[in-house]
Amino acid sequence: MVRNAIKISESECGTIAIYVDQINAKEILAFLKKDKRHRKKFKFIQEIIFGRLRMPDVYDKEEINQRCKGVTAMKFFKGQENARIYCKEVTTEDKVFVVITSELLERKKSTKLTKKDRQLIEKVASYEFTLEE
């Protein structure tokens, strides 16, 4: 099934963009705008992505098996509510690196991946997207 994704931000040079899955956009955007600390954390994660930096405590790959290539997680407030937004990374034909925020997990309860967490990551891996401006 092909899903639509809507652009929410782009790097200054235009080579990196962040999109949101249209089906889950309302839930994800509400979470990101929930309060000042959520907005601040998202802006921090966004700068890490735009800078192509590696910071596993905040944004990291979730490639749990061969099928899950390109799946990552934005990690919000580890040790507290420990929320995750699972994303899919793709590169367009124009060589734009795109991160698509796809599924929200508002509270990750254990340090290990549960069966439910694994299913969610595999679900994100199976998504195909059409990118909209």
Secondary structure as the mmCIF struct_conf table of DSSP 4:
data_model
#
loop_
_struct_conf.conf_type_id
_struct_conf.id
_struct_conf.beg_label_comp_id
_struct_conf.beg_label_asym_id
_struct_conf.beg_label_seq_id
_struct_conf.end_label_comp_id
_struct_conf.end_label_asym_id
_struct_conf.end_label_seq_id
STRN STRN1 VAL A 2 GLU A 10
TURN_TY1_P TURN_TY1_P1 GLU A 12 CYS A 13
BEND BEND1 GLY A 14 THR A 15
STRN STRN2 ILE A 16 ASP A 21
TURN_TY1_P TURN_TY1_P2 GLN A 22 ASN A 24
HELX_RH_AL_P HELX_RH_AL_P1 ALA A 25 LEU A 32
TURN_TY1_P TURN_TY1_P3 LYS A 33 LYS A 33
BEND BEND2 LYS A 34 ASP A 35
HELX_RH_AL_P HELX_RH_AL_P2 LYS A 36 PHE A 50
TURN_TY1_P TURN_TY1_P4 GLY A 51 ARG A 52
STRN STRN3 MET A 55 MET A 55
TURN_TY1_P TURN_TY1_P5 PRO A 56 VAL A 58
STRN STRN4 TYR A 59 LYS A 61
BEND BEND3 ASN A 65 ASN A 65
HELX_RH_3T_P HELX_RH_3T_P1 GLN A 66 CYS A 68
TURN_TY1_P TURN_TY1_P6 LYS A 69 GLY A 70
STRN STRN5 VAL A 71 PHE A 76
TURN_TY1_P TURN_TY1_P7 LYS A 78 GLU A 81
STRN STRN6 ALA A 83 THR A 91
TURN_TY1_P TURN_TY1_P8 GLU A 93 ASP A 94
STRN STRN7 PHE A 97 LEU A 105
BEND BEND4 GLU A 106 GLU A 106
BEND BEND5 SER A 110 LYS A 112
HELX_LH_PP_P HELX_LH_PP_P1 LEU A 113 THR A 114
HELX_RH_AL_P HELX_RH_AL_P3 LYS A 115 SER A 126
STRN STRN8 GLU A 128 GLU A 132
#
